[in-house]
Amino acid sequence: MWPQYSVTSMGSLYLLYQIYTSVAVSDITSAVHRLAACIADVNNWLRFNPSKTEIMWLDAGHLLQQVDISDIPVLSSTVRVVQSARDLGVILDSQLSLSAHIAVLCRAGFYQFRQIRQAIWSLTPDSAGTIVQSFIACRLDWCNSLLYGVPENLLRKLQSVQNAAARLLTSARRCDYITPLLRQLHWLPVQRRVKFKIACLVHQSLASLAPTYVTTDIHLVSEYGRRPMCSSTDRTLTVPQTHNRFGDRSFAVAGPRLWNNLPISLRTV
């Protein structure tokens, strides 16, 4: 759920539904105190339920190993740090690998696949396609822009769910090539669906149709130039510099990078 109100104080960001704080590993103890003070302050206008509160460290694996604090004081109780948490239907793990989220998606997708397979022979092709789209394809598309940059082996797991659904709808055999089946159904493979979603968000941002928290990450190169350049007509975007793979996966970087790789004829539509 997106925050309705925010205010910055004590180095932390107060959100109506979430609280984030950035800290160096060497300053972890002081960060815990700031977080506890932040929660106590927010509790004055938003009642916290410690039993429903989850706290998680987010960073690369080698840094998480240096954090030895597993219990955080929250008001009059203590909350244990978790390895994963659900946010907007997406399971975020401490290393942001999304492996737990993909595992849940695959398990739910194959469960729905087995249920649909039992009744598909009594359905018309259009009805079967609608059901598969509702119970399987929509799951794969939900917040799939977060999957940009995840390892190929994880995306292959999701692709296996889509392949099974395609073979079910087309009555194809397991040994049949999947590419012609996806084309027949007008389905993009999972990885391309992710890129398509991000490109659509960039297009909406340029058209001022996206929320502010998305449009603020998209900037045309022409906005920074004092003289007319070729990029002012082909709608080239600036790509921020990053220093790690987490930065490369962010929308502010992935969006402009994918957009700039599109043909000029598509970018100028």
N, C-alpha and C positions, 0 to 999 in steps of 0.2 A: 504494500500500500504506500503510495507516495505521500511524503510529508505535507501537511497543511501549514506548518509554521516552523520557522527555524530562527535561531539566534546564536551567535558565536560568543563564547566566553571561556575563560580559563583554558584556552588551547583546545577546547573540544567543540563539537558541533551538536547543538541540541536539535533533535528532530522529534516530531510528535509520536512517531512510531519506532524510530531507531536513533541510536547515539553512536557516533564514530569519533575516535580520537587517534591521532597519529603520534607515534613515539619511537624513539631509538631503543634498541635492546638494552643499552647501558642505563637507560632512564626508566626502566619498566616499573620499578617500585613506585616512583613518583607518579607515573601514569595511572596506576591502580588507585592511588589516593585522589587524583583529579577526577577519575571516573566515578568513584564513590561519592565525591562531593557534587559532581554533576547530577547523578541520579537523585541524591537527596534534595537538590535544588529543584529539579524537574518535578519531584514528587509533591511539591507544594501545589502544583496546578494540574498534574496528571498522575493519578494514583498508580504506583507500580505494584505489580503482583510478583513477588520474588519467585513463586512457584512456576510462573509462566515466563520468566525472564531467562534469556540465553545469552551467554557471553562467549565470544570466540576470537582467538588471535588469528590474524591473516598475514601471511608472508610466505617467502620461499622456505623450503624445508630445512635448509641448513641454519637459518636464523631461528626458526621455531624450536629447534633442538636446544637453543641457548636459553629459552624461556622456561623457568622452573616453577612458575606461579600457576597453580591449577584451581585455586579457590579465590573468589573475589567477594569482598564484603558489599552487600546490597542492603541498605537500610539496617534492619535489625537481624538479618539472616546472612547466609553465605551461599553464593551461587557457584557451582563448579563449571569450569571452562569446558565447552563442548568442542568436538572435532568437526561437526557439521550442523547446519541450521537451515530451516526452510524459510524462504522469503519469496513471496509472490508465486508460490508454487514451484520455485526453483530451489534445489538443495545445494547450498554453498558449503564447500569444505574449506578447511583452514589453509590449503595451498591453492585454492581456486582452480583446481584441475577439473572440477565438475564430473569426476569419475562416479561419485555416488549418485548424482543427478541422472547421469546417463544409464547407470545400472537400474534405477527405478523406472526410467522411461522404457527401457527394453523389457523389463519384467511386466509392466502394465500393458505395453504394446502387444507382446506375445500372448498375454492372457486374453485380451480383447480379440486377438486373431483366432484363438482357439474357440472362443464363444461364437464368433461370427461364422466360422467355417462349418459349424454344425447346422446352421440354418440358411446358408447362402444359396443352397440348391432350390429353396422354395421362394427365392426373391427374384425380382426382375433385375436385369443388369443395372438400370438406373438406381433402383432402391439399394442394391448391394454397394454401388459406388458411393452413394450418400452415407450409408452406415460406416463404411471404411473411412471415408473422409472425416466423419464426425468423431469416431472413436480411436482412430489410429493416426491419420495424417495430422489432425489438429494437435495432438500431443507432441508430435515431432516438431511442429512449427511454433509451439508456445515458447516465447522468450528465446528462440533459437539463435538470435544474434549474439548471445553470450557464448555460444559454442565456437566463435571465430578464434582460430589459433590453438585449439585443443589438439592433442596428438591424434595422428591418423588412425591408430588402432581403436580409439574410442569412437571416432566417427564411423568406423566400419561396423561397429556394433549397432548403431542406429540405422545404418544403411541396410543391415540384414533384416531389420523390422520392416522397412519400406519395401525391400525386395520380396519378402513373404507376402505382404499385402498386395503387391502388384501381381504376383503369380496366382494369388487367390482370385482376384478379379478377372484375370485373363485365362484362367484354367490352364496355365502353363505348367510344364514339368520343372522339377528342381534343377535339371541339367540344362534348361533353356537359357540362352543369353538374356541378361536382364535389361540391357540398354534398349533394345527394340521395344520391350514391354513398357518401359518408362515413357518412351516417346509416344507409344500408342495411347497411354493414359494422360499424356501431357503433364507428366510429373518431372520436376527437377530432382536430381540426386540430392541427398542430404547436405553435402558440403556446398553445393551451388545454391540451395535454398537459403543457407546461412548468409552467403554473400549477397544474394538477391534482396534479402530482408534489410541488410545494412545499406545497400545502394538505394533502396526505397526510402529509408529514413533520411539519407543525405538529400535526396531529391525533395522530400517534404520540407526539410530544413531550409533549402534554398528558396522554396516557394512560400516560406513563412507559414507552413501548415503544421509544423511539429511543435511540441512544447518547448518552452524557453530553455529548460535544462538540456535539451538536445541541440537547439539552434546555436547556442553559445559556443559549441565545440566546432562549428563549421565556419570557415573563413575563406573567401576567394583571394587568390593571389593579387588580383587587381585592387583589392581594398588597401594594400600596403604600398602600391606604386604611385609615384607622382606623374609618370608619363604613361601614355597608352601602350600596352604590350599585347602580344598575341594571346596571352593568357586571359586578357579581359574579354575576349570574344569566345574562347573555347571553355570558359568556366572552370579553369584549373583551381584546385584548392590547395591551401598550405598544409603541409604534413609536419607536425611537431616532431622534434627529435626525442628519442627515448633511449634509455640505457638498460632495459631489461625486457623480457618477453611479456611481462604483465603490461608494460606501457604499450607494446606493439598490439596487444589485444584490445586496448581501450577504443571506444568509439571515436574519440578525437583523433586517433591515428589510423585505425583500420578503415573508418569511413572515407576520409579524404584519399587514402591510398587506393582503395578499391575504385572510388569514383574517377580518379585520374587515369586508371587503367582502362576505363570504358572508352569506346570510340567517340570521337568528337560529335558525331551525328546524334548519339544518344544523350550526351551531356548538354547539348544545346536545345533539346526538345522543350 
